[in-house]
């Protein structure tokens, strides 16, 4: 695959598309804000286009990374959506964190046109995207996965087939469920240490070497201690993701009491005006609470 289209140049998509351009691929981009697509083209040399359909026309592979289910439908199946420009034999990969239902819907629409489909949500945040170190969870037919695995490696350090279409999104739900509990636990631990008068950095230096250690602790503790929350995945987006998790859990009759509780804690942060703060801002919520 030498010609690819990338739809959606947000904090994740912009560097992801950049890695493909640096790898020597012919990259055609579209973004709802044209200025972002123009800036990308100036930086990386690929072409920018006015519609997803135009960007996808002539591409062997189309990758999408936008906000939610509705955004995905618009850029793929809308009047000027990518599917209208794709040819039989091409392949569509959706990196958006979305519902498993949407993945199945898109797979059916693609199959009608002889196009392959992979749901491939990512984990690793903006830093992972910029460093080309994302974890990519794929739901696909094995043959389609094989066609694209090495290409996704340009921005993914781990590219794994999880099962048939929809499995990637279900795996990403597990990822978000685990993160929600971990970040709340870290926030409570740091809050407790602060209230106890401990040196919080020294505490983390010690416990990170034991069973309490985690990616969240390693990468987020310092900014949490500094009360800075502009360094990662936004609360608004986490609530979107947890909503997907909780809806799917209801269908599966899976119990997610901690996830449901942390979702409400994030709702508290939105009320505090923190919708764009990163997810580690759960500590600020605890600091803002007045105890009787």
Buried (B, 14 or more C-beta within 10 A) or exposed (E): BEBBBBBBBBBBBBBBBBBBBBBEBBBBBBBBEEEBBEBBBEEBEBBBBEBBBBBBBBBBBBBBBBBBBEBBBBBBBBEBBBBBBBEEEBBBBBBBBBBBBBBBBBBEBBEEBEBBBBBBBBBBBBBBBBEBBBBBBBBBBEEBBEBBBEBBBBBBEEBBBBBBBBBBBBBBBEBBBEBBBBBBBBBEBBBEBBEEEEEBEEBBEEBEEEEBEBEBBEBBBEBBBEEBBEBBBBBBBBBBBBEBBBEBBEEEEEEBEEBBEBBEBBBBBBEBEBBEBBBBBBBBBBEEEEEE
